[in-house]
Amino acid sequence: MLDPHAQVIADSLITMTTLMAFFTGDDPASEADAAFAAAIEEFVVEVPRFDAIRLIEVARQHFLPMARQGEIPVTAEAGAVYVELLALIALTARRQEIGTAAASEVGFQEMSHFVSSAKEGLSKVLYLAQLRSFARADPTDKLAMVSLFIRGAEVWMRNPSYPEMVEKTNLALLDGVESVRAALQAQLGFNATDAVAVLDACHDLQQDSLNDRIEAMGNAVLVAMAAEEEGRADRHLTEQAMLSVTSMFEPPAEQATVTIDDIVAHTGLAEECVRAVVERFRLDLGTDSPMDVAEAFTSGGNPLRTRPLIVDADGRLMLPHPALNVFAVRENLEEHLKKTAPVWSQYAKHRGDLLESRTHAALARVLPGARFRDGLEYYLPASDDEAEAADPSKYTKRAEGDHLIVLDDVAIIVEDKAVALSALSRGGKTARIRTDLTGIITKAAEQAGRMRDAIKRDGGLRSKRGMDRPQPNP
């Protein structure tokens, strides 16, 4: 027996191999394009028959892992990617009124049956998208494989870091400087803490509604069964039990969503603040078709990444799942701050300072007794003459390093880079990946190498306070 996670990997490889067998022509990229488009069209046919909000709730129950409060669910089969892709397709397909049947004509548990079989179709779309990427990749480009890995991670992975730690860091970043916090409050009507509170409240209230439905179903079924066992079968009780089962798995849209008033009551925030958060984080698909959203999603351009709130025609809210919350808050609000140059400069400086302090704290835990020099300014030869003289006391070129940690006769050099891969890089654009990686890795390596060379050449570094040297270990 394979480990369940290994089984998922094995099944994925089998599926990919099976799909690849269909590409037998001389132009696999075009064949993959055609197969991808056909898979989308095939999947979309049945989707418009269902109410989008109700269908998303059924998908949430089917695809997201569940566990008792306080427990961390671990399952190989669950996947937020399926909920997100189905949600995007359902919202655009229903809006365009593809098909002929109305949502009210859906039969008992029909949505559940559809979702139970939907994973195969969604997986086919996702795998074909990957095969398209393989077929289009330039084998002579050294970054081609890096691009494929980055795009694949963007499509398939959620929460690559512990979300509670990311949330703590995000709030320290966005609300840690009063000028930045004040700018968000003045320009958007809320701060980062408010945004997290609203998104988390939406998830919590949806979970409360689900738990209420589970409890109501259990009670109704038990009452109907007790009446049957006691010989007093009641048609009304049986109908109530059946209705409770339907409401549990396929609830009306009102039970699968929350209102702004609900969130106001849950958080204690002002209504105008909640409305401002909702407006900033609401999903807007414009006039996109199912093909458009599937194309963007599988190319690393997930519109839910920064705007995860779904708002229906009545203004009721739904969050497909909470895994995107912390990333949405930071990326969405950074997107706004970049438009205000003075505030963005203050934020960028604070971000660098916070990274420096976190790096120091982390290394201090594993290197007890070490001497730290953070934000170290030191001197280098500014000319060939100064280099030839090799007298650090006469160097005139000033340089800076982020961390020099000295422990006995060992010097450890660390350079911080408070930046991340851009949206274009996450979408697999090799030119932007090269630019981003150069800024993150190459420049850091050059800076660390410059300090290393100076220590090796001069036996230490001359800073404003004199020479810093590793000390021999007695």
Protein Blocks (a to p, Z undefined) as FASTA:
>chain_A
ZZfklmmmmmmmmmmmmmmmmmmbfblmlmmmmmmmmmmmmmmmmmmmpcfklmmmmmmm
mmpccddehiacddfkbcfklmmmmmmmmmmmmmnogajbdfklpcehklmmmmmmmmmm
mmmmmmmmmmmmmmmpcfklmklmmmmmmmmmmmmpghkbcfklmmmmmmmmmmmpmklm
mmmmmmnopafklmmmmmmmmmmmmmmmmmmmmmmmmmmmmmmmmmmmnopacfklmmmm
mmmmmmmmmccfklmpccfklmmmmnopafklmmmmmmmmpccekjacfklmmmmmmnop
afklmmmbccdfkopacdfbfklmmmmmmmmmmmmmmmmmklmmmmmmmmmmmmmmmmmm
mmmmmmghiacdehiacdddfbfklmmnopaklgcbdcddfbdcdehjaccddddddbdd
dfklmnopaklmmmmmmmmmmmmmmmmmmmmmmmmmnopacdfkbccdddddZZ
